Amino acid sequence: MELRSRHKDAFVERHGVKLGFMSFFIKAACSALEKVPAVNSFMVEGEKGFEFERHEYCDVAVAVGTEKGLVVPVLRNSESLSFAGIEQGIGELAAKARDGKLTLEDMQGGTFTVSNGGVYGSMLSTPILNPPQSGILGMHNIIRRPVENPDKPGSGEVQVRPMMYLALSYDHRVVDGEGAVTFLRHVKECIENPERLLLDV
């Protein structure tokens, strides 16, 4: 939030779009998908039964609200996009959704989904998988809450800080609990320390 606040005006001036939170979360999700590739995989039926289909790219489906309901267009090759590219892509897809101009191609082929229920005030939810995808990340409302100072663990010092709950729903046939938690922790670390996204760590 501090990073966004410091640079939002310069970002708009340079790129012509607002710097939102979705670009941070999509960049963090792409980084986590690289770290835990099972979350970016499908279980598909092959000649010898079910097989795993792994993806070397991140086609991230993004939930967009319209007057006629929720649609989930796909932002192709999100892993290769800059923050500005992500924000521009989301803006274009949202405009097409509002104007009723999304095509079937816009809606098909996502390998992972990010849903932001927080824009509707949700504090916590269980996002529903979009098969054959194996994972969906749910973002929720940012609310200031009293928490122990993370810079001084064990101190008992309490601060009021902006907090967001994240939820990952996943296909347990493809992703085990360790992988799911590893994925969520990586997203959390990237969001809390966004320089990790710049350094790719």
RARA-V780444 format. One record per residue. N is the residue number from 1. SS is DSSP state (hx for helix, st for strand, lp for the rest). PSI is psi in radians with two decimals (none if undefined). Layout:
n->N ss->SS psi->PSI
n->N ss->SS psi->PSI
//
This chain:
n->1 ss->lp psi->-0.68
n->2 ss->hx psi->-0.75
n->3 ss->hx psi->-0.80
n->4 ss->hx psi->-0.75
n->5 ss->hx psi->-0.68
n->6 ss->hx psi->-0.60
n->7 ss->hx psi->0.01
n->8 ss->hx psi->-0.69
n->9 ss->hx psi->-0.78
n->10 ss->hx psi->-0.60
n->11 ss->hx psi->-0.81
n->12 ss->hx psi->-0.76
n->13 ss->hx psi->-0.69
n->14 ss->hx psi->-0.73
n->15 ss->hx psi->-0.22
n->16 ss->lp psi->0.19
n->17 ss->lp psi->2.73
n->18 ss->lp psi->2.59
n->19 ss->lp psi->1.87
n->20 ss->lp psi->-3.12
n->21 ss->hx psi->-0.43
n->22 ss->hx psi->-0.66
n->23 ss->hx psi->-0.66
n->24 ss->hx psi->-0.79
n->25 ss->hx psi->-0.62
n->26 ss->hx psi->-0.73
n->27 ss->hx psi->-0.74
n->28 ss->hx psi->-0.71
n->29 ss->hx psi->-0.74
n->30 ss->hx psi->-0.70
n->31 ss->hx psi->-0.73
n->32 ss->hx psi->-0.60
n->33 ss->hx psi->-0.58
n->34 ss->hx psi->-0.63
n->35 ss->hx psi->-0.63
n->36 ss->lp psi->1.36
n->37 ss->hx psi->-0.32
n->38 ss->hx psi->-0.57
n->39 ss->hx psi->-0.36
n->40 ss->hx psi->0.41
n->41 ss->lp psi->2.82
n->42 ss->st psi->2.66
n->43 ss->st psi->2.09
n->44 ss->st psi->2.72
n->45 ss->st psi->2.11
n->46 ss->st psi->-2.96
n->47 ss->lp psi->-0.56
n->48 ss->lp psi->0.53
n->49 ss->st psi->-2.71
n->50 ss->st psi->2.44
n->51 ss->st psi->2.82
n->52 ss->st psi->2.28
n->53 ss->st psi->1.91
n->54 ss->lp psi->2.60
n->55 ss->lp psi->2.33
n->56 ss->lp psi->0.09
n->57 ss->lp psi->2.85
n->58 ss->lp psi->1.68
n->59 ss->lp psi->1.67
n->60 ss->st psi->2.11
n->61 ss->st psi->2.36
n->62 ss->st psi->2.11
n->63 ss->st psi->2.24
n->64 ss->st psi->2.22
n->65 ss->st psi->2.37
n->66 ss->st psi->3.03
n->67 ss->lp psi->-0.49
n->68 ss->lp psi->0.09
n->69 ss->st psi->-3.01
n->70 ss->st psi->2.35
n->71 ss->st psi->2.76
n->72 ss->st psi->1.35
n->73 ss->st psi->2.87
n->74 ss->st psi->2.27
n->75 ss->st psi->1.83
n->76 ss->lp psi->2.50
n->77 ss->lp psi->0.86
n->78 ss->hx psi->-0.51
n->79 ss->hx psi->-0.40
n->80 ss->hx psi->-0.02
n->81 ss->lp psi->2.59
n->82 ss->lp psi->3.04
n->83 ss->hx psi->-0.76
n->84 ss->hx psi->-0.72
n->85 ss->hx psi->-0.68
n->86 ss->hx psi->-0.83
n->87 ss->hx psi->-0.71
n->88 ss->hx psi->-0.73
n->89 ss->hx psi->-0.77
n->90 ss->hx psi->-0.73
n->91 ss->hx psi->-0.74
n->92 ss->hx psi->-0.75
n->93 ss->hx psi->-0.70
n->94 ss->hx psi->-0.70
n->95 ss->hx psi->-0.74
n->96 ss->hx psi->-0.68
n->97 ss->hx psi->-0.80
n->98 ss->hx psi->-0.58
n->99 ss->lp psi->0.03
n->100 ss->lp psi->0.54
n->101 ss->lp psi->0.20
n->102 ss->lp psi->2.46
n->103 ss->lp psi->2.93
n->104 ss->hx psi->-0.64
n->105 ss->hx psi->-0.63
n->106 ss->hx psi->-0.48
n->107 ss->hx psi->-0.17
n->108 ss->lp psi->2.70
n->109 ss->lp psi->0.16
n->110 ss->lp psi->2.51
n->111 ss->lp psi->-0.24
n->112 ss->st psi->2.68
n->113 ss->st psi->2.50
n->114 ss->st psi->2.20
n->115 ss->st psi->2.27
n->116 ss->st psi->1.43
n->117 ss->hx psi->-0.25
n->118 ss->hx psi->-0.47
n->119 ss->hx psi->-0.34
n->120 ss->hx psi->0.08
n->121 ss->lp psi->0.12
n->122 ss->lp psi->2.27
n->123 ss->lp psi->-0.51
n->124 ss->lp psi->2.46
n->125 ss->lp psi->3.02
n->126 ss->lp psi->1.74
n->127 ss->lp psi->2.56
n->128 ss->lp psi->2.32
n->129 ss->lp psi->2.57
n->130 ss->lp psi->1.61
n->131 ss->lp psi->2.54
n->132 ss->lp psi->0.24
n->133 ss->lp psi->2.64
n->134 ss->lp psi->-0.04
n->135 ss->st psi->2.61
n->136 ss->st psi->2.29
n->137 ss->st psi->2.19
n->138 ss->st psi->2.14
n->139 ss->st psi->2.63
n->140 ss->lp psi->-3.13
n->141 ss->lp psi->2.49
n->142 ss->lp psi->2.07
n->143 ss->st psi->2.41
n->144 ss->st psi->2.22
n->145 ss->st psi->2.66
n->146 ss->st psi->2.20
n->147 ss->st psi->2.78
n->148 ss->st psi->2.45
n->149 ss->lp psi->1.97
n->150 ss->hx psi->-0.30
n->151 ss->hx psi->-0.24
n->152 ss->hx psi->1.15
n->153 ss->lp psi->2.42
n->154 ss->lp psi->-0.07
n->155 ss->lp psi->-0.40
n->156 ss->lp psi->0.04
n->157 ss->lp psi->2.17
n->158 ss->st psi->2.38
n->159 ss->st psi->2.73
n->160 ss->st psi->2.09
n->161 ss->st psi->2.70
n->162 ss->st psi->2.26
n->163 ss->st psi->2.53
n->164 ss->lp psi->2.31
n->165 ss->lp psi->2.44
n->166 ss->st psi->2.58
n->167 ss->st psi->2.40
n->168 ss->st psi->2.01
n->169 ss->st psi->2.43
n->170 ss->st psi->2.74
n->171 ss->lp psi->1.93
n->172 ss->lp psi->-0.22
n->173 ss->lp psi->-0.41
n->174 ss->lp psi->-0.67
n->175 ss->lp psi->2.23
n->176 ss->lp psi->3.02
n->177 ss->hx psi->-0.67
n->178 ss->hx psi->-0.76
n->179 ss->hx psi->-0.70
n->180 ss->hx psi->-0.78
n->181 ss->hx psi->-0.69
n->182 ss->hx psi->-0.74
n->183 ss->hx psi->-0.90
n->184 ss->hx psi->-0.72
n->185 ss->hx psi->-0.66
n->186 ss->hx psi->-0.75
n->187 ss->hx psi->-0.83
n->188 ss->hx psi->-0.81
n->189 ss->hx psi->-0.64
n->190 ss->hx psi->-0.65
n->191 ss->hx psi->-0.72
n->192 ss->hx psi->-0.48
n->193 ss->lp psi->1.33
n->194 ss->lp psi->-0.23
n->195 ss->hx psi->-0.36
n->196 ss->hx psi->-0.59
n->197 ss->hx psi->-0.61
n->198 ss->hx psi->-0.68
n->199 ss->hx psi->-0.13
n->200 ss->lp psi->0.90
n->201 ss->lp psi->none
//
